[in-house]
Amino acid sequence: MKALEPFPPIKGVELRGQNVENNYEAAKTFLENNPDTRKPIGTLSKEEWEALTLYQTFAFKKMID
C-alpha cells in the first residue's frame, strides 16, 4: 500500500496534511508512547483516516443490504 506517509517525515518529503493543525497527533503520540519503535512509521493524516473510516462504514453497510 503506497498511501501511507512516513512520520516523522523523511528529509525533503512534505506531509500532505501538514497545513492542518494536529493532523498527525495520533502518530506523534504513538511514537512518544513507544520509544523503541523503528522510525519512520507509515500513517495517514487525520483527514485521510476520517475519510477512510466513512468509506469503510458505507461499504460494509452496502454489503449487508
N, C-alpha and C positions, 0 to 999 in steps of 0.2 A: 504494500500500500504506500503510495507516494504522497498522500495527502498530509502526512504528519510533518510538523516543522520541528527543527532541533531547538530545544530550550535548555540552558541559555543559548542564544543564537551563536552560530559559528561566525568567526571573524569575517566580515564582509557580506554577511547574509542578513537581510532585514526580515523581521517577522511581519506577516501580512496584517495582523491585527494590533500592531504596536501603538497605533494612534488612539486606541480606546483604553481608558484608564481601567486597571485591574483585569485586563483581558487574559492575562497569563498567571493570575493569582494562585490558581489551583496547582499549577506546575511548580511555581515558586515555593508554595507551602509544602508540597510533596518533597522537593529537594531539601528543604530545611529540616524536615522531619526524618529524612532518610539520607544522612550524610555519606553513607557508604555506596550509594547508587552511582553507577558509572554515568558520567555526563558526556554529552548532552542526552536528554531523553526526547522521545518523539511525542508531540502533543498537538492539539488543535487550540485555536483561540476560544474564548468563552462563547462568542457569537457562533462559531462553527459547531461547537458542541450542542448548543441550543437548537440549531437548525437540524443537525443530525438526529437529535432526540425526537424532535417534532416529526421528521420524516419517518423514523422507525415506528413511532406510535401510529401514524397514518397507515403505513404498510402492514403492520400487524393487524390493525382493525380491518383493513380491506381483505386480508387473508381469511379472517374469521367469518366475515359476512358472506 
